[in-house]
Amino acid sequence: TSLQKFADILQYAKEEKSNVYIFVLPVAPSFFNNFERSHRFKNIMETLPNTLAKLEKSGLVKAQCFALDPAFANCQMEEFGDGIHPYDSCISKVLQTCSKNSNELRNLLEPILNQN
């Protein structure tokens, strides 16, 4: 399966002493609202965060932050170039919010966030 292939890649990265950080960035609010009505999307929203948390707990992922919902970091519609791609302002909000929720991410992101 695709998930197993992904886990194999993560295992290889771990063996090579690489740190893997996963950030799932938000989609635009209107896009997210349409997604929420989809049964398939609801299934993804329920399973993907748990899967990422398990990968982190297993050590295959150093840290992760699941932020598909734009409300996670209070991203507004005007912070997206289209339905999927957030502008830097939204990405910065996501990174700041992620760093508040994880010491590992705070240590990784603090130098980057303090540059602005």
Secondary structure, 3 states (H helix, E strand, C coil): CHHHHHHHHHHHHHHCCCCCEEEECCCCHHHHHHHHCCHHHHHHHHHHHHHHHHHHHHCCCCEEEECCCHHHHCCCHHHECCCCCECHHHHHHHHHHHHHHCHHHHHHHHHHHCCC
